[in-house]
């Protein structure tokens, strides 16, 4: 029995390391991939998979943000304002999501990812010339975000984080890239900063509702903390176009897998 527990913990640690690399690369804390993986490996329903993934997401996004911030400092006052609105929206949305039918939540999550991937691909196609120019110039400075847009960004991020646990970062990244012309890596760093408080609130809400498997989540979190920095370093080796294509491919692949393959 003890050896089985140790082996399971080691597997979860290694899995967490893989998810940490993916999360650092894509700026989503590994949660996007962790949710369906937990469903398939452990038969978790959507609520339990999202809640358990949050145990890993919360520390991963914090470490990931610090690594991005070291390379391209994030405007912390802007982040703080957006986070204030995001935290309130996350709490309300997470309480709402905890009462939804698990199958409905899973389907909605997959459709959300498909819509987001399609939007991102269209934006990449329409602005390919501009993105390539940005890639030649490196990961440069971003445009200023209007003050009026900050509360809206926070609310949108909070609602998506509360419902889908990883939705906030997925909304913020394409918005910052396509609307404000922010380089992909800088957008991912800011998205991680916004997700940190929301992920903690969502975790507390899901845990209160009994939708967290701590014995699985803690080893995943430790593995992610050990490896997320590698993913961030890898992100800076990718061109902006290539990084966005990888981001879209992961969104679409995850969504199709969730729709076509039953967990358990």
N, C-alpha and C positions, 0 to 999 in steps of 0.2 A: 504493500500500500504506500509506504513512504517513498520507495523508488519511483512508483507511478506518479506521485505528486511532484517529485523532483524533476522527472522527465517532462511532465506537462509544463512545469514552470520554465524549464530551459527552452522548450519549443516556443512558448509564448514570448520569452525574452528575445529569441532570434527573430520571431515574427515581428516583434515590436521594432527591432533594429531595421528590418527591411522596410517597414511602414514609415519609420522615422526618416530614412533616406528619401523615400518618395514624397513625404510631407515637406521636407526641407527643399527639395527640388521644385515642387509645385506650389509651395506656399500655403498648404491646407492642413498641415499637421498630421498627415497620414490618415485622417479620419474618413475621407472619401472612400479610400480603398478598404479600410478596416471594417466598416459597417457591413458590406456584403460578405467579406471574408469570415467575420464572426458568425454570420447567418449560416454559411455553408459548412464551416468546420465544426461548429458547436450547436447548430440547430436553433440559434436564438431568433426570436421574432424581432420585428423591426424596432420595437420599443427597447428591448433589452440590448440589442446590438448597438443602437445609438447611444444609450446610456453608458454601456461598458466602454465604447470607443471614446467617450468623453474623458474617461480616466486617463487615457493616453493623450488625447488631444490637448487638454489643458496645459500640462507642462511642456509638451512639444512645441506648441505655438509660442510659448514664452521664450524658450531657448532659440527657436527659429527667428523670432523677432529680434532678439539681442544680436544674433549673428548678422542679419540683414542691416540692422541699425549701425553696426560697427563699420560696414562698408559704405552705406549711404544713409546718413542720419535722417530719421523721420522727424517731422515737425510735431513735437509732442503736445503742444498746446492745441493744435487742430485735432489730434487724435483724442485728447481728453474730452473735448467738446462733443465729438462724434460718439465717443464711448458712453457719455452720460445718457444720450438718447437711446443708444444701442442696448444698454443694460436694462432699461425700463421695458423696452420692446421685447427683449429676450425673455424676461420673466413671464410676461403675459402670454407670449407665444408658446413657451415651453409648457406652461400649465394647460394650455389648450391642446397641444400635441399629445400630452400624456394621456388624454382621454379619447384619442382617436382610435379607430379600428386599425390594427397593425398592418393588415393587408392593404387597406386604403392608404396608409401612410407610406408604405413601401412603394406602391404604384405612383403616388404623387411625387415621391423623391426621384424615381427613375425618369418620369416625364419632365420634371424640373431640370434634370441634368441634360436631357436631350435638347430641350429648348435652349438652354444656355450654350451648349456646344454648337448648335446650329447658328445662333446669334454670333458667337465668337468667330466661326468659320466665315460667315458672310462679311463681318467686319475686317477680317484678315484679308479676304479677297479684294474688298473694295479699297483698302488702304495699303496694299502690298508694297507699293513704291515707297510710301512714307515710312512704313515699318522697316524696310531694308535700309533706308537712309539713316534711321535711328540706330540700326544695328552697326552701320559703318562708323557712327560717331561714338559707339559704346553705350554704356548704361548711363545716360546723361541726366540732367536736371529736369524736373517736371514743371508743368504749368501750375500756377496758383489755383487752388480750389476756392470758388466763391463761398463767402460765409453762409449764404442762404442755402447752399447745397449740403452743408455739413449735417444739420438735423435730419434731412431726408435720407442721407447716406447712412446715418446711425440707425434710424428707424428700420430702413430696408434690411440692413445687416442684422439687426436684432431679431426681426421677425423670422428671417431665414435661419438664423442660428438657433432660435428657440424651437422651430418646427423640425428642421432637418439636422441640427447640431453642427453641420459643416457648411450650411448654406450661406452664412454671412460672408466668409472669405470668397466664396464662389461668385457672389454678387459684386463685392467690392472690387475685385481684381479687374474684371472686364470693364466695369464702369470707369475706373481710374485710367485704364489704358485707352479705351475708345472715346470717352467723353472729354477727359482732361489731358490726353496725350502723354500720360506718364509712362516711362519705360517699364517693361514687364517686371524686372527684378525689384524696382523701387515700389511698384504697385503691390507686389507680393509681400514685401516687408511691411507696408502700411496696413495691408489686410490682416496680417498676423497680429499687429498691434491692436487692431479693433476687435479681433476674435478673442483675445486673452480674457477680458472681463466677462464677455458673454458666455464663453465656454465654462467658466467657473459657476456662473449663475445657472446655466442649463444643467450642469452636473449636479448641483445641489437639488434642483427641482426634480430631475429624473431619479436621483437617489432617494428622495423623500417619497416618491411614488413606487419605489421598489424595483426600478428598472435598471439596476447596475449589478454586474457580477464582478466584485472586487478581486476575487482570486485570479480571474483572467486579466482584468484590466491593469492591475499593478505591475505584473511582469512586462506587459506590453508597454506601459509607460516608462519603465526603467530602460528597456531596450531602445525606445524612441529617443529618450534623453541622450543616450550614448551615441546615437548615430545621426540625429537630425542635422548637426553641423556639417556632416559630409554632404548631405543633400543640398544645403545652401551653397557650399563651395562648388558643387557640380553645376548648380543653376547659373553661376557666373561664367561657366565655360561654354554655355549654349548661346547661340545668337538669339536675339529677340524673336525672330520668326520661328526658329526651331523650337524654342521654349513654348511659344503659344500653340504650336501644332501638337506638341506632346501633351500640353494641358487639355486641348480639345479631344485628343484621342483617348485620354484617360476618362474624361467625362462621358464620352459616348460609349466606350467599352464597358464601363461600370454600369451605366444605365441599361444597356442591352442585356448584360448578364443578369441584372436584377429582374428584368421583365421575363426572360426566357428560361432561367434556371431557378428551380424551387430550392429554398434553403432546407437544411435538416439532414 
